[in-house]
Amino acid sequence: MIIGTVRLLPPPDRRADVSEVLRSVQGPVRAQPGCAACDIYDEQGPEAAIVFVERWESDAALDAHLRSEAYRRVLAAIELSGGRPEIRFEHVSASEGIELIERSRK
């Protein structure tokens, strides 16, 4: 699993435009083969960042996405935001749920 995160700090006059572009690609990204999730978050607080988070089942699926028209629009949102984005791709080798909590609490 690969988790891609783009955190943007658009100026107030560009916030709606950036959000609109990202929301317009959310459905098409979710429909791409190998996409496990695609979500957009509006952070609260002084920075008020917009965070775009994707989860991909494989490197191949992510590579295809990065070459897609949908990702070209994500890049356009990054350009609209004006400031330097935080972009991360994290490769997750294992995932656990409630069983981890249960083991730890014994």
C-alpha positions, 0 to 999 in steps of 0.5 A: 500500500502506498499513501500519497499526501499533498498538503496545500496552503492556498491564499484565501483568494485561491482557496475555493479554486484549489478546493474545486479542482481537487474535488473535481478529480476525486471521483475520477481518481477513485475510479482508477484501477488500484485506487483504494481511497481518495479523500480531501480534508480541510484543516482547521487552525491558523494554516487552514491547509487543504489536504489531498490523500490517496491510497494505492494498492501497488507501485504500478497503480500509483505510477499509472495515476501519476501519468494520468490526466487526473493527476495533471489536474492535481498538479494544476491545483498545486500550482494554483495554491501558490505556496510550497506544497508538502508532498509525501508518498509513504510505502506501508508494509503492514497494517493492523487494527483492533488486534494490535490494541487487544495484544497491547492491552493484555 
